[in-house]
Amino acid sequence: MTGHDHTHSHHAHDHDDRWKHDGVRVIPGNQLDTNVPSTAGMDRAAAINFARVGAQKLWAGTVSIKPDAKTGAHHHGHLESVIYVVKGKARMRWGERLQFTAEAGPGDFIFVPPYVPHQEINASPDEVLECVLVRSDGEAVAINLDIEPVEKPETVLWIDPVHRDPNEKK
C-alpha cells in the first residue's frame, strides 16, 4: 500500500493565508454601522458596504420602522434595491404622487428599480417592521423628495403567468 505524503511546504501555507483577511467576512448583527444616510421615520444600519468590507457592487444592511410610522418619499438614484421583510407588515407606496401601493409580510421580497419615488410604511399599529436591505452599489444613496401624495393610492397586485389577480374572472 503506497502512502500519500501529507506534509505541506511552508510556501503553500503562505499562499493559503492570502484569503485569511480578504476572504469571507462575517459581520455580527450587533456591530452594524448606524452612521448611514437615513430617511425620516426609519433606522438604517449598514452591514456590508465599501467602507466596512470593501464591497464594490453591493450595500446590505437592516432597516426598522416603528409601528404606524412611515418614511418620507425618496428614491435611491441609479441603484436597484431589494427589501426582505423579516418581521411585521410593510406597505410600499410609489409613483410620482405615491399613487400606487402594495403590501408585504415576513418572507416576502420587494424590488425597487432605480429612480422610483417611494415610501416605506409600517402597516402595523403595534409591531416594529424589520427588514433586510440590499442595494446594487457599495455606497448608500438616498435622495429625499418633496411629494404631495394622493389621498387614496391604487393597490397593485403581483400578477404574472403564475400569480393571477384573485379578483379576476376566470
Secondary structure, DSSP 8 states (H G I E B T S, - for coil): ---------HHHHHHHGGGTTTS-----GGG-B--S---TTEEEEEEE-HHHH--SS-EEEEEEE-TT-B---EE-TT--EEEEEEES-EEEEESTTS-EEEEE-TT-EEEE-TT--EEEEE--SSS-EEEEEEESSSS---EE------SS-EE----SSSS--TTS--
